[in-house]
Amino acid sequence: MNYANIKYCDIANGTGVRTSLFVSGCRHHCPGCFNSEAWDFGYGEPFTGEIRQKILDSLKPSYIAGLSLLGGEPMEPENQRELLPFLKEVKTLYPDKDIWCYTGYTLETDLSEGQRAFCEVTKEMLSLLDILVDGRFVEEEYDISLRFRGSKNQRLIDLPASQKAGRTVLWQDDPLFAGHEINK
């Protein structure tokens, strides 16, 4: 797996101050994408052990709230397979830090068993994530006032609450969707 960029001390892609990893490779090719150069799986640099360690070290300070995964597309099956061991290490070292993941795939369809982005590690990867921002970027629904997403169709999903409830539960801190649940 390659990565396109890493932002240390990022405040735009989740709550608090975060480290954000932008992976390479995306099959969505959404019109108006802010990171179209990262569509190519070969773009950027290899995600080596040295880079992993640098990210792990960046998460250590108490003022860092967590890790955000963006792209490209973190939920492309080949990226999931590479990210899973890394996310396990993040959760082991920093159990109090949260992990956000931005994906153009949708939880109930694309990331469900038998669907196009589902692979042998998807369930385990989803179990390590705290917030899933799902849905393709739709240029016609772009709204700069939205919190932590680019278009109105995208959702901020509380994955631990969703897994516990057995249905999709939107992130409660999101004022647009606070208190709403989606039945599966």
WOZI-V965124 format. One record per pair of residues at least 12 apart in sequence whose C-alpha atoms are under 8 Angstrom apart, sorted by the first residue. I is the first residue (numbers start at 1). GAP is how many residues later the second one is. D is the distance in whole Angstrom. If there is no record, write none. Layout:
# WOZI-V965124
{{I:GAP:D} {I:GAP:D}}
This chain:
# WOZI-V965124
{{1:22:8} {1:23:7} {1:40:7} {1:45:6} {1:46:6} {1:77:8} {1:78:6} {1:81:6} {2:21:6} {2:22:5} {2:23:8} {2:39:7} {2:40:6} {2:41:7} {2:42:6} {2:43:5} {2:44:4} {2:45:5} {3:18:7} {3:19:6} {3:20:4} {3:21:5} {3:40:7} {3:41:5} {3:42:6} {3:43:6} {3:44:6} {4:18:5} {4:19:5} {4:20:5} {4:34:6} {4:39:6} {4:40:5} {4:41:7} {4:67:8} {4:68:8} {5:16:6} {5:17:5} {5:18:7} {5:39:7} {6:13:7} {6:14:6} {6:15:5} {6:16:6} {7:12:6} {7:13:5} {7:14:7} {8:12:6} {8:50:7} {9:55:7} {12:136:7} {13:55:7} {13:135:6} {14:54:7} {14:86:7} {14:134:6} {15:50:7} {16:48:7} {16:49:5} {16:50:8} {17:46:7} {17:47:5} {17:48:6} {17:49:7} {18:41:8} {18:46:5} {18:47:6} {18:48:5} {18:49:6} {18:50:7} {19:36:7} {19:39:7} {19:40:7} {19:45:7} {19:47:7} {19:48:5} {19:49:6} {20:47:6} {20:48:5} {20:49:6} {20:50:7} {21:46:8} {21:47:6} {21:48:5} {21:49:6} {21:50:8} {22:47:6} {22:48:5} {22:49:4} {22:50:7} {23:15:7} {23:46:7} {23:47:6} {23:48:5} {23:49:5} {23:50:7} {23:51:6} {23:56:8} {24:14:5} {24:15:6} {24:16:6} {24:17:5} {24:18:7} {24:19:6} {24:20:7} {24:47:6} {24:48:5} {24:49:7} {25:13:6} {25:14:5} {25:15:5} {25:16:4} {25:17:7} {25:18:8} {25:46:7} {25:47:5} {25:48:6} {25:51:7} {25:54:8} {26:12:7} {26:13:4} {26:14:7} {26:15:7} {26:45:7} {26:46:5} {26:47:5} {26:50:7} {27:12:7} {27:46:8} {27:49:8} {28:76:7} {28:108:7} {30:106:7} {30:107:6} {30:108:7} {30:109:8} {31:106:8} {31:107:7} {31:108:6} {32:105:8} {32:106:8} {32:107:6} {33:104:7} {35:36:7} {35:37:7} {36:36:8} {38:33:6} {38:34:5} {39:32:8} {39:33:5} {39:34:8} {40:32:8} {52:34:7} {56:34:7} {59:35:8} {60:34:8} {64:33:8} {65:32:6} {65:33:7} {66:31:5} {66:32:5} {66:33:6} {66:34:8} {67:30:7} {67:31:6} {67:32:5} {67:33:6} {68:31:6} {68:32:5} {68:33:6} {68:34:8} {69:30:8} {69:31:6} {69:32:5} {69:33:6} {70:31:6} {70:32:5} {70:33:7} {71:31:8} {71:32:8} {73:29:8} {73:30:6} {73:31:7} {74:27:7} {74:28:7} {74:29:7} {75:28:6} {75:30:7} {75:42:7} {76:41:6} {77:40:6} {77:41:7} {77:42:6} {77:45:8} {80:41:7} {80:42:7} {80:45:7} {81:40:6} {84:37:7} {84:40:8} {84:41:6} {87:38:8} {87:41:7} {88:40:7} {91:37:7} {98:31:7} {98:32:6} {98:33:8} {99:29:7} {99:30:5} {99:31:5} {99:32:7} {100:29:6} {100:30:6} {100:31:5} {100:32:6} {100:33:7} {101:28:7} {101:30:6} {101:31:5} {101:32:6} {102:30:6} {102:31:5} {102:32:6} {103:29:7} {103:30:6} {103:31:5} {103:32:6} {103:33:7} {104:30:6} {104:31:4} {104:32:4} {104:33:7} {105:12:7} {105:29:6} {105:30:5} {105:31:6} {106:28:5} {106:29:5} {107:27:7} {108:76:7} {126:33:7} {127:32:7} {127:33:7} {129:30:7} {129:31:8} {130:28:6} {130:29:5} {130:30:6} {131:25:6} {131:26:5} {131:27:5} {131:28:6} {131:40:7} {132:23:8} {132:24:6} {132:25:5} {132:26:7} {132:27:7} {133:16:7} {133:21:7} {133:22:5} {133:23:5} {133:24:6} {134:20:5} {134:21:5} {134:22:7} {134:23:8} {135:18:7} {135:19:5} {135:20:7} {136:17:8} {136:18:7} {137:13:7} {137:14:6} {137:16:8} {137:17:7} {138:13:6} {138:14:8} {138:15:7} {139:12:7} {141:12:7} {147:27:8} {155:15:7} {156:14:6} {156:15:6} {156:18:7} {157:12:6} {157:13:4} {157:14:5} {158:12:5} {158:13:5} {158:14:8} {166:18:8} {167:14:8} {167:15:6} {167:16:5} {167:17:5} {168:13:6} {168:14:5} {168:15:6} {168:16:7} {169:12:5} {169:13:6} {170:12:8}}
